[in-house]
Amino acid sequence: MSDRTLTCRDCGEEFVFTTGEQQFYTERGYSEPSRCKPCRQARKAQNQGGGGYSSGGYSSGGYGGGSGGQRQFYPAVCSECGKDTEVPFQPTPGKPVYCRDCFQSRRAPRYSNY
């Protein structure tokens, strides 16, 4: 394994994905980064306080109650049922994408403390 040069999907600048970073990502099952460190940090700061996805799944009105602008959605075909759908991320070739119904059915059930 050797250092690789990647291009940030946000700013278009090239950044180095070091051998150590590649090993770290591989050990944890992460996919390679698509953003440079400054853009990852900016995105993280932008999303803090938003609380993540709302309990109802994806919504076109924002990112879990954050005050940001409209979210961009991308067309996709569900890997499970074949239905046309839209997802809030750019689908990656070779990785499954699910419609809302199939995504919800694949999630682990949530248990309460009662």
N, C-alpha and C positions, 0 to 999 in steps of 0.2 A: 504494500500500500504506500502511496506517496501523496504529497500535498496536491490538492486540486483547486483550480480556479473556477469559481462559479459566478454567475451574474445575478445581481439582486433584482427581484421581480418588481420592486417598488421604485427604486432610484436608477436602475440600469447600470450601476457601477459594479465592477468586478471585485470579488473578495476571495481570500484564500480559505479553503476548508482543509485545515491541517490534518495530518495523519492521526494525531492524538484526538482531535475532535471527531474524526471519522470512527475511530475505535469506540469512543464514548457513545456516539449516536448508535452504532451497531450493537453494542452491549445492551443498550436499553430499548432496542427495537424502534428507534426514531427514524423517520425518513430524513434525507439530507435537507439542510436549511435552504429556503428559497429567498431569504432576505439577508442582507448584511447585518452585522451587529447593531450599527446605529439605527437602521430601519426596524429591526426587531425590538429594540428598546423603545423607540418612538411608538410603535404599535402597541406594545405592552402598556406604556404610560397612557395612551389614548383609551385603551380598553379598561383600565383600572377604574373601579367605581361603577362600571356598567353591570357587574354581577353575572356576566356570562349569558348563556341562553336562557330565555324564559322557560318556565316549566311546561309550557304548551308546545315546545319545539321551536322551529324556526318561524320568524315572523318578518314580514317585509317592512315593518315600521321601525326597525332599529335593531340594536344589539342588546337585547335583554334589559331594556329600560334606560340605556345610556342616552345622552343628549346629542349624540352625533347625527350625521346626516343619513340619508337613505342608504340602505345596504345594497350592494350589487349582487345579483343572483345570476347563475350560469345554468344554461339548459343541460340536462343530462338524461340518461336512460337508467332506470333502476336496475341494478345488477341482480336483484332477486325476482321481481315480478315483470320486468320489461316495460313498465309504464313510463311515459315521458314525465319528467319532473324538473324542478329547479332547485339548485343548492346554493348556499352562501359562500362557496369556495370554488376555485378553478379545479375541475376534476383532473386527476392525474392518470395518464394511461397505465393500465395494469392494476389499478387500485379500485375496489368496489365502491359504488355509489348507490345509496338507497333512497327511495321516496320516503315521505314522512311516515306512512303506515308501516313499511318494512323496517325503517330505522327504529321506530318505537317498539315493534315486536321483538327486535334483536337486543334491545337494552336489557340489562339485568334488572330484575324487579327491585323496587326500593322498599325497604322495611322500615317501619317506624320504631320508636323506642317504647311504645305502649305495651 
